[in-house]
Amino acid sequence: MVVSNATAGLGPSRGIEGVIALLAVGAIAGITFAAPGEIDGWRWLHWVCKPLTTALILGMVLRTQPAVSPRYRRWMAAGMVCSLAGDVFLMLPQDAFVAGLVSFLLAHLCFIVALLGDSRFAERPWGMLACVAYGAFNLWALWPSLPDALHAPVVVYVLVLSGMGGQAVVRANRHARDALAGSAQWSMAGALLFMLSDTLLAWDRFRFVIPLSGLWVLATYYAALWCLARSVRGSR
């Protein structure tokens, strides 16, 4: 009976994941083919599919059974809500970059709180140091191109983003051989993909144009959110 119930539960989960994949493709296609500076059909496709993709990933977090813990699910869900707000701010016709930055900053803080539920901050420091070093290098490389008004917000954001990635690596090392190993590996993959996505976004916005940047930024972003959502699932 347990096997039957577990197998039966795979159908809805796979159905949601299929819809998420289709919406993500729509969001990527919309931003890739939209005419610069114009509100055309492709732009509307992006505006519709982008927040819907994140909203469905949030739904995936809320529906996952069994969860690692109620606390982990709650904070991961809060991070997804903040990410959804960031999606909306960053796709608006007007420049709402700072509002989007703050939204994702709050998202990363929520993810850090979730990760700290079963691991201590930087208890195994090498992964944390590597992520902070990666963030510091990108900040150094981008610094000459950053507007003065963004210096302080970007420094704070990079520190929090690097801390989130580093804590996910710490958690993965902490639980490498116990029942939380699967969750920890998924959360580490999601956190590192989030760092990569934000790196691509920052370099494309402030340093040089990356060909098909919307494709690379959104593909890694949705992969990051999906991995973080997948990390909510505990062992049955």
C-alpha positions as MATLAB code, in Angstrom:
seq = 'MVVSNATAGLGPSRGIEGVIALLAVGAIAGITFAAPGEIDGWRWLHWVCKPLTTALILGMVLRTQPAVSPRYRRWMAAGMVCSLAGDVFLMLPQDAFVAGLVSFLLAHLCFIVALLGDSRFAERPWGMLACVAYGAFNLWALWPSLPDALHAPVVVYVLVLSGMGGQAVVRANRHARDALAGSAQWSMAGALLFMLSDTLLAWDRFRFVIPLSGLWVLATYYAALWCLARSVRGSR';
ca = [
       0.000    0.000    0.000;
       2.862    2.408    0.783;
       4.447    1.740   -2.592;
       1.097    2.172   -4.319;
       0.437    5.531   -2.625;
       3.937    6.786   -3.380;
       3.621    5.785   -7.025;
       0.192    7.350   -7.303;
       1.574   10.617   -5.955;
       4.060   10.896   -8.808;
       1.398   11.744  -11.406;
       0.341   15.199  -10.126;
       3.951   16.079   -9.346;
       5.122   15.230  -12.848;
       2.136   17.075  -14.295;
       3.036   20.272  -12.451;
       6.682   19.945  -13.434;
       5.657   19.567  -17.078;
       3.578   22.752  -16.939;
       6.465   24.552  -15.197;
       8.804   23.504  -18.002;
       6.395   24.725  -20.692;
       5.882   28.084  -18.964;
       9.635   28.495  -18.492;
      10.142   27.901  -22.225;
       7.453   30.511  -22.913;
       9.128   33.068  -20.635;
      12.514   32.438  -22.263;
      11.122   32.556  -25.807;
       9.250   35.755  -25.012;
      12.293   37.644  -23.760;
      14.519   36.212  -26.500;
      12.328   37.203  -29.448;
      10.705   40.383  -28.096;
      11.620   43.486  -30.071;
      13.874   45.795  -28.016;
      11.907   48.626  -26.445;
       8.566   47.432  -27.836;
       5.537   45.812  -26.220;
       4.730   43.103  -28.750;
       3.245   39.620  -28.548;
       6.540   38.089  -27.479;
       6.852   40.628  -24.680;
       3.356   39.743  -23.453;
       4.251   36.041  -23.585;
       7.217   36.794  -21.336;
       5.144   38.900  -18.942;
       2.545   36.158  -18.586;
       4.842   33.132  -18.377;
       7.618   34.537  -16.179;
       5.640   35.099  -12.947;
       3.426   32.062  -13.594;
       6.492   29.816  -13.728;
       7.717   31.027  -10.350;
       4.199   30.833   -8.901;
       3.896   27.188   -9.939;
       7.309   26.392   -8.455;
       6.010   27.979   -5.239;
       2.982   25.698   -5.521;
       5.360   22.759   -5.904;
       7.002   23.743   -2.603;
       3.670   23.982   -0.811;
       2.399   20.649   -2.157;
       5.514   18.524   -1.677;
       5.004   15.551    0.620;
       6.723   14.572    2.783;
       8.705   17.741    3.518;
      12.114   17.918    5.179;
      10.392   19.892    7.944;
       7.559   22.422    8.234;
      10.133   25.085    9.046;
      12.215   24.331    5.931;
       9.132   24.382    3.710;
       7.890   27.653    5.249;
      11.117   29.563    4.667;
      11.678   28.113    1.202;
       8.139   29.182    0.309;
       8.803   32.682    1.697;
      11.911   32.872   -0.492;
       9.863   31.871   -3.528;
       7.292   34.595   -2.769;
      10.075   37.195   -2.632;
      11.504   35.803   -5.883;
       8.083   36.167   -7.491;
       8.022   39.828   -6.440;
      11.502   40.250   -7.890;
      10.357   38.701  -11.174;
       7.591   41.260  -11.478;
       9.809   44.234  -10.641;
      12.535   43.219  -13.110;
      10.145   42.719  -16.028;
       8.273   46.030  -15.653;
       8.640   48.504  -18.554;
      10.142   51.088  -16.200;
      13.467   50.565  -14.452;
      12.692   48.925  -11.098;
      16.104   47.269  -10.724;
      16.612   48.364   -7.107;
      13.182   47.066   -6.083;
      13.980   43.766   -7.785;
      17.372   43.671   -6.083;
      15.762   44.160   -2.665;
      13.166   41.461   -3.400;
      15.807   38.909   -4.279;
      17.920   40.013   -1.326;
      14.989   39.120    0.937;
      14.569   35.839   -0.964;
      18.170   34.844   -0.279;
      17.791   35.744    3.397;
      14.749   33.446    3.564;
      16.699   30.659    1.875;
      19.548   31.117    4.369;
      17.116   30.827    7.288;
      15.744   27.611    5.758;
      19.239   26.159    5.329;
      20.153   27.018    8.927;
      17.357   24.802   10.244;
      19.594   21.735   10.126;
      23.111   23.177    9.773;
      25.151   25.772   11.632;
      26.361   28.898    9.863;
      29.709   28.238    8.148;
      30.372   25.229   10.385;
      32.535   23.797    7.607;
      33.994   27.029    6.260;
      35.749   26.088    3.026;
      32.586   26.028    0.924;
      31.492   29.345    2.401;
      34.894   30.903    1.752;
      34.884   29.677   -1.858;
      31.466   31.215   -2.533;
      32.375   34.507   -0.869;
      35.618   34.616   -2.883;
      33.634   34.029   -6.076;
      31.266   36.859   -5.171;
      34.141   39.169   -4.261;
      35.865   38.505   -7.585;
      32.727   39.358   -9.546;
      32.197   42.481   -7.464;
      35.786   43.583   -8.111;
      35.449   42.947  -11.850;
      32.126   44.772  -12.138;
      32.923   47.653   -9.781;
      34.152   50.153  -12.413;
      30.937   49.668  -14.381;
      28.511   49.995  -11.466;
      26.698   53.324  -10.999;
      27.725   55.049   -7.770;
      24.195   54.814   -6.391;
      24.318   51.011   -6.642;
      27.649   50.475   -4.896;
      26.257   49.900   -1.402;
      23.148   47.887   -2.440;
      25.186   45.618   -4.701;
      27.834   44.982   -2.018;
      25.120   43.926    0.441;
      23.424   41.796   -2.184;
      26.617   39.999   -3.181;
      27.427   39.238    0.456;
      23.978   37.773    1.082;
      23.917   35.826   -2.203;
      27.382   34.419   -1.526;
      26.343   33.560    2.017;
      23.326   31.676    0.702;
      25.439   29.697   -1.748;
      28.094   29.051    0.865;
      25.601   27.846    3.469;
      24.065   25.469    0.931;
      27.513   23.957    0.357;
      28.019   23.755    4.127;
      24.675   21.964    4.498;
      25.522   19.517    1.713;
      28.804   18.626    3.430;
      27.084   18.403    6.794;
      24.507   15.885    5.570;
      26.577   14.055    2.962;
      25.929   10.637    4.520;
      22.619   10.882    6.339;
      18.908   10.980    5.532;
      19.056   14.635    4.445;
      21.746   14.042    1.822;
      19.303   14.247   -1.092;
      17.696   17.456    0.110;
      21.080   18.998    0.825;
      22.430   18.134   -2.631;
      19.384   19.669   -4.324;
      19.622   22.845   -2.235;
      23.331   23.179   -3.036;
      22.646   22.778   -6.763;
      19.890   25.385   -6.577;
      21.975   27.886   -4.636;
      24.977   27.592   -6.958;
      22.760   27.898  -10.043;
      21.228   31.031   -8.490;
      24.711   32.486   -8.121;
      25.462   31.665  -11.762;
      22.191   33.206  -12.968;
      22.812   36.424  -11.047;
      26.376   36.534  -12.341;
      25.171   36.349  -15.938;
      22.520   38.998  -15.268;
      25.022   41.371  -13.676;
      27.675   40.981  -16.378;
      25.091   41.469  -19.122;
      23.633   44.563  -17.450;
      26.811   46.306  -16.289;
      29.802   44.992  -18.254;
      29.085   43.753  -21.772;
      26.211   42.335  -23.795;
      25.940   38.553  -23.542;
      24.384   37.018  -26.678;
      20.985   35.457  -25.889;
      21.360   36.622  -22.299;
      17.664   36.101  -21.539;
      18.023   32.426  -22.399;
      21.022   31.829  -20.130;
      19.804   33.973  -17.240;
      16.292   32.533  -17.113;
      17.336   28.935  -17.805;
      19.744   28.945  -14.860;
      17.267   30.909  -12.712;
      14.387   28.495  -13.194;
      16.724   25.539  -12.756;
      17.843   27.115   -9.469;
      14.289   27.605   -8.217;
      13.308   24.080   -9.262;
      16.285   22.551   -7.430;
      15.504   24.563   -4.295;
      11.870   23.450   -4.516;
      12.986   19.857   -4.991;
      15.122   20.127   -1.846;
      11.938   20.499    0.234;
      11.090   16.839   -0.315;
      12.181   14.644    2.577;
      12.743   10.900    2.766;
       9.602    8.794    2.888;
];
